[in-house]
Amino acid sequence: MASAAEHMEAEELAARLRRGEVENGTLCVVDVRDSDFEGGHIRGAVNLPSIKLQGSPDALDAFVASLAGKSALVVHCMLSQVRGPASARLIRAALKQCKHPAPRVYILRDGFEGFLYRFAKTEPSLFIGLESDVWPFLDDPK
């Protein structure tokens, strides 16, 4: 494993979602946002708040164990500047201790917000539960 997680571009994640990689079990998307997970998320994303990852070794261990068979893990928060990268480092460290082959760990470049603004209007099927009262631009006809 490399020393730092690589970034995955929004277009690459969208392509993997279109190919059904979450549904077929090869890709895991983990959203480490806390209460800001409410109001919508990327289709298939697992919500594992960063505070839970940092504060509960049991939660981290259980999550890492659930990654068996996955080839890639994409971690993100709202902007992927603080919570996402910190969580990715924590997960990568825990993966070094696991007995199964570790998935490649990525950080979603520009986070949920970047993915949202890039695809919410053109490919709403890439999301679950987007609420226009949380994301008012969704109602903007432009």
Order of alpha helices (4+ residues) and beta strands (2+ residues): beta-alpha-beta-beta-beta-alpha-alpha-beta-alpha-beta-alpha-beta
